[in-house]
Amino acid sequence: MLGYSREEMLAQTSLQLRMWTDPADWNRLVQTLHEHSVAPQFRARFRRKSGVMGTMLVAAEMVPVEGQQQVLGIIPTSL
């Protein structure tokens, strides 16, 4: 949906890929996850690989990976 290959998505974080149009949205998501462990309907603006920007709905939660908490996010639809 954002134009990145699976390999690109696994090799870098969304911040490294500069997918977040406004890094404050990432901070809001992290704050929500720290408070509630889940963010079932989080709206944010994203930058596709092509540079085109759009608003998307994200479902996210904190999950343990090798002993560290990581953010697992799913983008079910674009708006």
N, C-alpha and C positions, 0 to 999 in steps of 0.2 A: 504494500500500500504506500510506503514511503520511498520506494525505489531502490532500497538497499538489498544486496544479496544476503543470504543466510550467513555466509562467511563474514561479511562486513559487520553484521549485527552481533555476531558472537565474538568478534575480535575487539570491539570497542564499546564504550558506554554511549548512551544517548547524548551525554554532555560532550564527549569527545567527537561524536559525529555532528555536533552543533545542530541537533534536531529541534531543540527547544528555542522558539522564537524569542521568548523572554525567560531568562534563567530564573526569574522570580517565580514562575509557574512551577519549576522543578522544586524550588524551596517550599512552596505551598504544598505540593504533593508529599514531600518528605515529612513536613510538619503534620499533615493529616494522617499519614501512616504511623508516625510515632505516637499520635494521640489515640488512633482507632484500629491500627493494624491493617485496615482495609480502606480503599477509596473506590467504591463501586461505580461511581459516575463522576469522573473528574474531567472537566473541559479545559483544554489548553490549546494554544496555537503552536503548530509544529512547522518545521521547514523540511520539505521533501529533498531528496538528493539533488533534484533538478534546480532547487532554489525556490520553487513555488511554495507559498505558505498557505496554511489552512487550519481551521479549528477542528479538533478531533475529540471524541469522547474516549476516555481511558478507564479501564478497570484495573486496579493495582492492589497488590498486597505484599507484605513482608514475608519472605520465606527463608529458611536457613539453608545455606549452601556451604558445605565443608566447614561448618562451625561459625559462619559469618552470616549476618542478616543481609539479604539482598532484596531489591525491588523487582518483583515480577509484574510486568504490565502487559495488558492485552488491549489492542485497539480494535474493538468490534465493528466500528463504523466511522466513516468520515462525515463531517457536516459541511 
